[in-house]
Amino acid sequence: MSAKIEVKNLVKVFGSQPRKALSMIEKGMSKEQILAETGQTVGVNDVSFTVETGEIFVVMGLSGCGKSTILRCLNRLIEPSSGSVLIDGQDITKLKARELRMVRQNKTAMVFQQFALLPHRTVLHNTVYGLEVQGVPKEQREKRARESLAMVGLNGWENSYPDELSGGMKQRVGLARALTNDPDILLMDEAFSALDPLIREEMQDELLKLQQAMNKTIVFITHDLSEALKIGDRIAFVRDGSLVQVSSPEDIINHPADAYVANFVRGVERSKVLLAKDVMGDTGSITLSDELGKAIQVMEEGGAAGVFVIDRDSRLQGVLTSETVFKAIKAGAVSIRELELIQVSAVSVETKIQEVINIIARSKLPLAVVDNENRLAGSIVHSAVLAALAGKGGEEDVPTTNWTTG
Amino acid sequence: MYRLPIGQLVNGGVQWLLEHYGHAFDVFSGSIAHLVDGFRTGLAWIPWWALILLVIVLAWRSEGWRLALGSAFGLLLIYNLSLWPAFLDTLVLVIIAALVSIVLGVPIGIVAAYSSRFHRIMSPILDFMQTMPSFVYLIPALMFFGLGTVPAVFATVVFAMPPAIRLTNLGIRQVPVDLVEVGEAFGSSPVQLLWKIQLPVAMPTIMAGINQTMMLSLSMVVIAAMIGAGGFGAGVLAGISQMDIGKGFENGLAVVILAMILDRLSQGFIRNTRTADKKK
């Protein structure tokens, strides 16, 4: 991955004398001091971050914290007071009006909180807007608009007017309008906040699905933590115009940077956020070609009554319990290949704990966790899940696999 | 106490303008008169029933059969009262005044919406135009443009244009911020932003202003008639001076009929543009 957007020391001061406020920021004075002395409001206070190509970068914060201002500085709908915004290495804060228009036409597209559909245009004519201002011929732009309308599931609504659509459909048009431009970067300003909870979840799923196919770079603003955790590859927490923490959803939950974030995260349904890889422990394993003695040795080391068996490529073959092993030894067997393995299901490292609970509840055995290439990566025991849900998560104190059978 | 010589200054100014630019005013007046006369002759060339038919079709398409029926009834009544030539005179005056108001007023309103400083300068001027008694500028208008339709158009425009300016300004200022942001975020040029977003979104408000302009210009017909514009106003004046109340009433009624038709037609126009877009 490479950096698509680089924001360096971004500052936005609202007021008539931004210079004065800027020099005070450099001296390290607080927002409150600056407001009291100059009457200037610091909207964005020295913010730096990088957005990688193809990632969904969520900017999260309460209303009025400056997150929408940050987003609007990325395409200069709001003029930054200082700092730089690099898109593909090009500093857009230094562009002239015409060059800026080119960037807005070709690289970025925006989706708005209140949909912002043009009321005098049909769905189709709303969707072609971006290409229309670029001067793309009518036939071609309408073809592409129809394609993106189909992508968001709005075939057949081309000739309707915005006021004939429901909120969810309006935002689909907003999304289609942005996608028609085929931008590298989607800027989404609280795009789903105005929707009903059910529709909102539907749109989030839809966005994730589309993103798998499109692989755009998305900067998504929200005040809804569960939304941020659900769709974000990384989350930037903003408070009072400053970045508090930038990290993955799991890290936000497990290692909040300060009391503010921790307070936010407290009410989160952890099962929807934590992944199998966050709660799994290391597990011993043996290969099919090992001798039976090795199986007993591994079980003893782990203090367990069973062991995962893998093949030469680390692919899970099944589980061998101590019972089976001892019976086999009595019967005079030597090789593991001769034995019957208990077949167990495995989950991917990316599985949400919510689903893990469903599987693990029906089984007494530890749950095997495999990586993307189907190789055994670890295992999850019941107590690890409980510990994680109770908020004691974190790799250090996850209990290691402890076999109990029978 | 020293008395400010405002009156003398105005007198002097008018005299100075007449002496130095009198000829220019004559040329200007002549060309406008030519235009108005051409328009009037063209309208007179259309048979009365064809014009009524045209209005009926327009009314039917924009608002439906009720307005079509009402318009037909009203116009036939005007024809029946032998007011057809007066109707054409007044129609020409109103249309020319409305056109001039739109052509001047809408751009001025746009500039006012973009520049708050210009808006501040414009506001008192508009107050002047709307509230200064029209007789005050009718006399100098007569001196500059001579008797006839041209000073009438001038006086009507002065009185009727402000709503077009004010409501254009208001309409554009009221375009929701996020729609303007859409324009900018998708890389529109300022001209595209104006044409594709601000003006269309502001159009209902602008049309309300143009509608008001037409209504106000109709209310000027009597005053316009005093300086030789003809039309229904002349009929009303004649009725008053001859103590012929019935004649005055007939002409007044005709003004009302014309006003109602123009009002409903222009209101229907907005709904019409919308359905037109749908059919495309």
Interface residues (C-beta under 8 A of the other chain):
Chain A: R72 N75 L77 L100 R101 M102 V103 R104 Q105 N106 T108 A109 M110 F112 Q113 Q114 A116 L118 P119 H120 R121 T122 H125 Y129 G130 E132 V133 Q134 N159 Y161 N181 L187
Chain B: P176 D178 L179 E181 V182 G183 E184 A185 F186 G187 S188 S189 Q192 K196 I197 P200 V201 M203 T273 R274 D277 K278
